[in-house]
């Protein structure tokens, strides 16, 4: 008997409504993600990659403005019908995001350290010294003088530093699944790209933790390095899937279903 996949998406659809008008942003999205696996979703701008990623934890306007169909199951638990108070524990905890625009994702009125610490306190209540964990998280993403950065506000940081802070917040919550939106913008030659790539290598190859990752972008270059499988999308639906044999010594853990 095969093990239950970590994440199972079946026939996921996203439809936006404005009066009598309907726009189908994603349709027929289906995939399974096993622990220790990375899935890349590659498609042109407007093909529904980001919307699909946000739909996993219902980070979209509620009905009737946005209607979700299909099924998203995390370790057997249906997320599309999960009560909001329980889903709040999944967002950022079991499923963490690295968003493409960190400047608009970070709260401008709170320090970086406060925001990361708040996420840790919510999703890892067993951590007693939250401040020390915040410093450790910032150090993990190659931030110099993490104690000083923890006291700074988002507007005091460069775009690259904001991105690292977002990555630190995502990783600090020890997620089961990491979703990196528009990951091809994290060029592998940059520190941010190296941080994400390093996490994927450590989490899925060098120090297996049972976690998994979903990365998406317009270019296959980044995904080719980090992903075990690739899903190609076009406007409205996933059009085909193909097995990916990554470079840089990474190995495909499971074959495409």
C-alpha positions as CSV (number, residue, x, y, z in Angstrom):
1,X,0.0,0.0,0.0
2,X,1.5,3.3,-1.1
3,X,2.0,6.1,1.5
4,X,-0.2,9.1,1.6
5,X,1.4,12.0,-0.3
6,X,2.4,15.1,1.7
7,X,0.3,17.3,-0.6
8,X,-2.3,16.1,-3.1
9,X,-4.0,18.6,-5.4
10,X,-6.8,17.3,-7.6
11,X,-8.6,19.3,-10.3
12,X,-8.0,22.6,-8.6
13,X,-9.7,25.6,-10.2
14,X,-9.7,29.3,-9.5
15,X,-12.4,31.6,-10.9
16,X,-12.8,35.3,-10.2
17,X,-16.2,36.9,-10.5
18,X,-17.1,40.6,-11.0
19,X,-20.8,41.0,-11.4
20,X,-21.8,38.8,-14.4
21,X,-18.3,38.4,-15.6
22,X,-16.2,35.4,-14.8
23,X,-12.4,34.9,-15.3
24,X,-10.9,31.5,-15.0
25,X,-7.4,31.9,-13.6
26,X,-6.6,28.3,-13.2
27,X,-8.3,25.1,-14.2
28,X,-7.6,21.3,-13.9
29,X,-4.5,21.6,-11.8
30,X,-3.6,18.2,-10.3
31,X,-0.4,16.9,-8.8
32,X,1.0,15.0,-5.8
33,X,4.0,16.0,-3.7
34,X,5.9,13.5,-1.6
35,X,8.0,14.3,1.3
36,X,11.6,15.2,0.2
37,X,10.5,16.2,-3.3
38,X,10.5,19.5,-5.1
39,X,8.0,20.4,-7.8
40,X,8.5,23.2,-10.3
41,X,5.6,25.0,-12.0
42,X,6.8,26.8,-15.1
43,X,4.7,29.0,-17.3
44,X,4.4,32.4,-18.9
45,X,3.2,35.5,-17.1
46,X,-0.6,35.3,-16.5
47,X,-0.7,31.5,-16.7
48,X,-2.0,31.2,-13.2
49,X,1.1,30.1,-11.3
50,X,0.9,32.5,-8.4
51,X,-2.9,32.2,-8.1
52,X,-2.5,28.4,-7.9
53,X,0.1,28.8,-5.2
54,X,-2.1,31.1,-3.2
55,X,-5.1,28.9,-3.6
56,X,-3.4,26.1,-1.7
57,X,-4.1,27.9,1.6
58,X,-7.0,30.1,0.4
59,X,-4.9,33.3,0.4
60,X,-7.4,34.8,-2.1
61,X,-10.5,36.9,-1.8
62,X,-13.5,34.9,-0.4
63,X,-16.5,34.0,-2.4
64,X,-18.3,35.3,-4.3
65,X,-15.4,37.3,-5.5
66,X,-13.2,34.2,-5.9
67,X,-14.5,30.6,-6.2
68,X,-12.2,27.6,-5.7
69,X,-13.0,24.2,-6.9
70,X,-11.4,20.8,-6.6
71,X,-9.4,19.5,-3.7
72,X,-6.2,20.3,-1.8
73,X,-5.2,17.8,0.8
74,X,-2.3,18.2,3.2
75,X,-1.5,14.9,4.8
76,X,-5.0,13.8,4.2
77,X,-6.7,17.0,5.5
78,X,-8.8,18.9,3.1
79,X,-7.7,22.6,3.1
80,X,-10.4,24.1,0.8
81,X,-13.1,23.4,3.5
82,X,-10.9,23.6,6.6
83,X,-12.3,26.2,9.2
84,X,-10.5,29.5,9.1
85,X,-9.1,29.2,12.6
86,X,-7.5,25.9,11.8
87,X,-6.3,27.1,8.4
88,X,-4.5,30.0,10.1
89,X,-2.1,27.4,11.7
90,X,-1.4,25.9,8.3
91,X,-0.5,29.3,6.7
92,X,3.1,30.1,7.4
93,X,3.4,27.0,9.6
94,X,2.8,23.7,7.7
95,X,2.9,25.6,4.3
96,X,5.2,28.6,4.2
97,X,5.6,31.1,1.3
98,X,8.4,33.2,-0.1
99,X,6.5,35.9,-2.0
100,X,7.9,37.7,-5.0
101,X,7.4,41.2,-3.5
102,X,8.8,41.2,0.0
103,X,8.3,45.0,0.3
104,X,4.5,44.6,0.2
105,X,4.5,41.3,2.2
106,X,6.3,42.7,5.3
107,X,4.4,44.9,7.7
108,X,5.9,48.4,7.6
109,X,5.0,49.3,11.2
110,X,6.8,46.4,12.9
111,X,10.5,45.6,13.1
112,X,11.9,42.6,11.2
113,X,12.6,40.8,14.5
114,X,9.1,41.3,15.8
115,X,7.5,39.9,12.6
116,X,9.8,36.8,12.5
117,X,9.3,36.3,16.3
118,X,5.5,36.6,16.0
119,X,5.5,33.8,13.3
120,X,7.8,31.6,15.5
121,X,5.6,32.1,18.6
122,X,2.4,31.2,16.6
123,X,3.7,28.2,14.8
124,X,6.4,26.9,17.1
125,X,5.1,27.6,20.6
126,X,7.7,25.1,22.1
127,X,10.5,27.7,21.4
128,X,11.2,29.4,24.7
129,X,13.9,31.9,23.6
130,X,12.2,33.5,20.6
131,X,14.8,36.3,20.3
132,X,17.6,33.8,19.9
133,X,15.7,31.9,17.3
134,X,15.1,35.1,15.3
135,X,18.8,35.8,15.3
136,X,19.5,32.2,14.2
137,X,17.0,32.5,11.4
138,X,18.6,35.8,10.1
139,X,22.0,34.3,10.4
140,X,20.9,31.3,8.4
141,X,20.1,33.6,5.4
142,X,23.5,35.2,5.5
143,X,22.6,38.5,7.0
144,X,25.5,40.3,8.6
145,X,24.8,41.8,12.1
146,X,21.5,40.0,12.5
147,X,20.9,41.6,15.9
148,X,20.9,45.1,14.3
149,X,18.7,44.0,11.3
150,X,16.2,42.5,13.8
151,X,15.6,46.0,15.2
152,X,15.1,47.6,11.8
153,X,11.9,48.3,9.9
154,X,11.3,47.0,6.4
155,X,11.8,50.4,4.7
156,X,15.3,50.6,6.2
157,X,16.4,47.5,4.3
158,X,17.3,47.1,0.6
159,X,15.1,44.9,-1.6
160,X,17.5,42.1,-1.4
161,X,17.7,42.3,2.4
162,X,13.9,42.4,2.6
163,X,13.8,39.2,0.5
164,X,16.3,37.5,2.9
165,X,14.1,38.5,5.8
166,X,11.1,36.9,4.1
167,X,13.1,33.8,3.5
168,X,14.2,33.8,7.2
169,X,10.6,34.1,8.3
170,X,9.5,31.2,6.1
171,X,12.2,28.9,7.2
172,X,12.0,29.8,10.9
173,X,8.6,28.2,11.1
174,X,10.0,24.8,10.1
175,X,7.4,24.2,7.4
176,X,6.4,20.9,5.9
177,X,6.1,22.6,2.5
178,X,7.9,25.7,1.2
179,X,6.3,27.6,-1.7
180,X,8.6,29.9,-3.6
181,X,6.6,32.2,-5.8
182,X,8.4,33.5,-9.0
183,X,11.5,31.7,-7.8
184,X,13.4,32.4,-11.1
185,X,13.8,36.0,-9.9
186,X,16.1,34.7,-7.2
187,X,19.1,34.4,-9.6
188,X,21.4,31.6,-8.6
189,X,24.3,33.9,-8.7
190,X,22.7,36.1,-5.9
191,X,22.8,35.4,-2.2
192,X,19.0,35.0,-2.1
193,X,19.0,32.3,-4.8
194,X,21.9,30.5,-3.0
195,X,19.9,30.6,0.2
196,X,16.8,29.0,-1.3
197,X,18.9,26.5,-3.3
198,X,20.9,25.6,-0.2
199,X,17.7,25.1,1.8
200,X,16.3,22.7,-0.8
201,X,19.5,20.8,-0.9
202,X,19.8,20.4,2.9
203,X,16.1,19.7,3.4
204,X,15.7,17.1,0.7
205,X,19.1,15.6,0.1
206,X,21.8,16.2,2.7
207,X,19.7,16.4,5.8
208,X,16.3,14.8,4.9
209,X,13.6,16.3,7.1
210,X,10.4,15.1,5.4
211,X,9.7,18.5,4.0
212,X,8.9,19.3,0.4
213,X,8.9,22.3,-1.9
214,X,7.0,24.0,-4.8
215,X,8.8,26.6,-6.9
216,X,7.3,28.5,-9.8
217,X,8.5,31.0,-12.4
218,X,8.6,31.9,-16.0
219,X,12.1,30.5,-16.6
220,X,13.1,26.9,-16.3
221,X,16.7,27.8,-15.4
222,X,16.2,28.0,-11.6
223,X,13.7,25.2,-11.5
224,X,16.0,23.0,-13.5
225,X,18.6,23.3,-10.7
226,X,16.3,22.7,-7.7
227,X,13.3,20.6,-8.9
228,X,12.8,16.9,-9.2
229,X,9.7,17.3,-11.4
230,X,8.4,20.0,-13.6
231,X,4.8,21.0,-14.4
232,X,4.3,23.3,-17.4
233,X,1.3,25.6,-17.3
234,X,-0.4,27.9,-19.8
235,X,-3.4,30.2,-19.4
236,X,-6.2,28.5,-17.5
237,X,-4.8,25.0,-17.0
238,X,-1.8,22.7,-16.6
239,X,-1.0,21.5,-20.0
240,X,1.6,18.8,-19.5
241,X,4.1,17.4,-17.1
242,X,7.5,15.9,-17.6
243,X,10.1,14.2,-15.5
244,X,13.0,16.4,-14.5
245,X,16.5,15.2,-13.9
246,X,18.1,18.1,-12.0
247,X,21.6,19.3,-12.4
248,X,24.2,20.1,-9.7
249,X,24.1,16.5,-8.5
250,X,20.5,16.4,-7.3
251,X,18.6,13.2,-7.9
252,X,15.0,12.6,-8.7
253,X,13.4,11.0,-5.7
254,X,10.2,9.9,-7.3
255,X,8.9,9.4,-10.8
256,X,6.1,11.5,-12.2
257,X,2.7,10.1,-11.6
